[in-house]
Amino acid sequence: MPVKTASQPSVNNEVYHALGERWYKAQDDPIALLRAESRLRNPWIADELRARFAGRGLRILDVGCGGGFLSNYLAAQGHTVIGIDFAADALKVARLHDASGQAKYVQADAYRLPFADGSFDAVCSTDFLEHVEEPELVIREAARLIAPNGLFIFHTFSRNWLAWLVVIKGLEWFVRNTPTHLHVLRLFIRSEDLVSMCARSGLSVDCLRGMAPVVFSIAFWKMIFLRTVADSFSFRFTQSTRLSYSGFACKVRR
């Protein structure tokens, strides 16, 4: 993992402290792309959990939960979910949008989580690892909290020139209100590096899927010309992990 030097920018996480209802309503903001990602990814995660755990209710921790897109979805599926984030504003919004009333939200540091070893069947970290300086510490802390044969579920961006062009410059050029340094390339993680980080924490990656926007769609071209993200904007799973990728890692029994 590249080490930050004094001349390199830090990722801008301050934006997540003041989005309010824009988490769920804004189209002139990159947060709308997170909503579009979640529309594809959340049902897939729920289906995988159902298949792997024979449909039983699970104890799930969502690290870096933001406005609660995944936490609230899984709570509505009957799971016991705790979402943690450092941004109090995001947690407030997540609570307001918890239709099930079953999700719990806690302000906490992802490097030092206030839970006992083995407390959860699954720990999720989607669209978060690229926002911290030491993602391996987040993964190690997640692994501590996962029960034997439990899962670590992740989504992040790959570090290469194509991801820089599409994820960083593409947002700056084609989505309104994209803040400076929303993402920085040095914090993106190649899939093979993430697999190695997981392995060092006793987690074995057994599923990896790429994700990319659906380019040949009206919503995509509206974004290019109007710089807004319509509710019909969508993503698709791909075999390539060059842009972004999601995956599951199982905690190996020792």
Number of C-alpha atoms within 10 A of each C-alpha: 15 11 9 12 8 6 6 10 14 18 18 14 15 11 12 18 14 13 17 17 16 15 23 18 13 18 21 19 21 22 22 22 21 15 23 18 20 19 17 15 19 16 15 12 20 17 11 14 20 15 11 12 12 9 14 12 17 20 18 25 27 24 26 25 27 27 31 28 20 26 31 25 21 25 23 17 16 15 19 18 26 22 27 25 23 19 21 19 17 25 25 17 19 27 19 12 17 19 13 13 12 18 24 18 22 16 15 17 14 21 16 11 16 11 11 10 13 15 15 25 21 27 30 24 22 23 20 20 24 22 19 17 17 15 21 20 17 21 26 18 18 30 28 21 22 25 20 16 14 26 27 27 20 23 22 26 27 27 21 15 12 13 19 19 14 15 19 18 14 14 22 19 12 20 24 17 15 19 16 13 14 18 23 19 21 20 24 24 22 19 22 11 14 20 18 15 19 22 18 14 18 19 26 19 19 10 11 19 17 21 24 19 18 14 13 8 12 12 17 20 16 15 19 15 10 13 21 24 27 18 14 11 23 21 18 14 17 16 11 13 21 19 24 24 25 22 20 24 24 23 24 16 10 5
